[in-house]
Amino acid sequence: MVKSGGTDLIVWLHKSLVNPDYVIDLTKIEQLKGIEISKECIEIKALATLNEVASHPSVKERLPALLQACLAHSDPLIRNRATVVGNVCSAIPSGDLIAPLLCYGAVVEIAGTSGNRTLRIDDFITGPKQMALAVDEIVTAIKIALPEGKSAGCYLKIGRREALDIAQAAVCCTAFEKVTREFRISFCAVSPRPVRAIEAERLLNGTTKMDSDIVDRAVKLAMEAVNPITDVRASREYRLAMVEELTRRAIKSCVEQLEGGGPT
Ligand SMILES: Cc1cc2nc3c(=O)[nH]c(=O)nc-3n(C[C@H](O)[C@H](O)[C@H](O)COP(=O)(O)OP(=O)(O)OC[C@H]3O[C@@H](n4cnc5c(N)ncnc54)[C@H](O)[C@@H]3O)c2cc1C
């Protein structure tokens, strides 16, 4: 197995949850460090930590849901080690960074002994702790196209306490002002693999006037998109109730941002 920040891997090794023959530490590979920005795209390289991503000006200005998810993750010390790519490669349903990356249409860059390839993040995570990654491949970066024009984003997480806790449920909503408005909604900790609320998005995208009735209908459709479990952190029923409330708040926040209030 490869190690980036080690904030998951070292814990799993201590608990004997994994038993690799070798651990390959990536942290000395210069080409995997940093964040690159072009006019259209941001490239978060494999060793970029959550704190590096959260303090990047382009993330602050143009990817608010990604910023909020970084800051909702753990605490400042863990965020200094944990990487965005490591969060994606852990592929746990409660990974905070996965939902915003889904909403922003992130692409995963992969390198292996037989060459390089890219996969959409939706196709990369195939189940809990499962990825479409061969044993001789690593992820080198995650790329996100920067939204053009006006956009909004919101990531709302609920846990048993404010810091150092994995989500009981979280909702990400983004909205892009194009010819018409385009909404995207995804979740954390309420489905075995990342999902978007496609039917809810469709309803919101076709709406010219947003009122509470439309938002209520979108929220109901969002609840149908998820399939939470009961575990030590929360019951299925509680998670569904949180999806209902957080989705409503996240949609409202995006509408307010687009209609002039700025990011909330
Ligand atoms: C105290 C504590 C609090 C935490 N709080 C949260 C939280 O609030 N939210 C949350 O989502 N997570 C949380 N975590 C989990 C963890 O911090 C994150 O999942 C983190 O982002 C993992 O990144 P890493 O760089 O540390 O990954 P690592 O531990 O280095 O690796 C994780 C997994 O990804 C694989 N991997 C890493 N890099 C690559 C690569 N480049 N290519 C292929 N595979 C790779 C490893 O082999 C391993 O399977 C917490 C962990 C701790 C210890």
The ligand as an ORCA input file, in Angstrom:
! r2SCAN-3c Opt
* xyz 0 1
  C      -8.086     12.028     14.382
  C      -8.598     11.824     12.985
  C      -9.688     12.568     12.539
  C     -10.195     12.399     11.268
  N     -11.271     13.152     10.865
  C     -11.766     12.997      9.617
  C     -12.861     13.798      9.183
  O     -13.396     14.653      9.895
  N     -13.312     13.582      7.910
  C     -12.772     12.659      7.064
  O     -13.231     12.544      5.937
  N     -11.719     11.910      7.466
  C     -11.201     12.051      8.702
  N     -10.123     11.292      9.105
  C      -9.566     10.303      8.167
  C      -8.330     10.790      7.356
  O      -7.717     11.884      7.996
  C      -8.693     11.218      5.925
  O      -9.336     10.209      5.194
  C      -7.459     11.731      5.159
  O      -7.880     12.690      4.212
  C      -6.627     10.645      4.490
  O      -5.530     11.259      3.817
  P      -4.024     10.770      4.079
  O      -3.147     11.574      3.193
  O      -3.708     10.796      5.526
  O      -4.152      9.277      3.547
  P      -3.280      7.976      3.950
  O      -3.623      7.565      5.336
  O      -1.856      8.178      3.613
  O      -3.904      6.919      2.915
  C      -5.264      6.544      2.984
  C      -5.551      5.457      1.949
  O      -5.392      5.971      0.628
  C      -4.350      5.292     -0.061
  N      -3.597      6.339     -0.766
  C      -3.086      7.477     -0.238
  N      -2.544      8.236     -1.206
  C      -2.699      7.550     -2.366
  C      -2.332      7.810     -3.720
  N      -1.706      8.938     -4.077
  N      -2.667      6.890     -4.665
  C      -3.313      5.745     -4.322
  N      -3.682      5.451     -3.045
  C      -3.376      6.338     -2.084
  C      -3.530      4.583      1.006
  O      -2.896      3.429      0.499
  C      -4.618      4.259      2.012
  O      -5.349      3.130      1.588
  C      -9.604     11.450     10.381
  C      -8.479     10.709     10.816
  C      -7.992     10.899     12.100
  C      -6.773     10.109     12.536
*
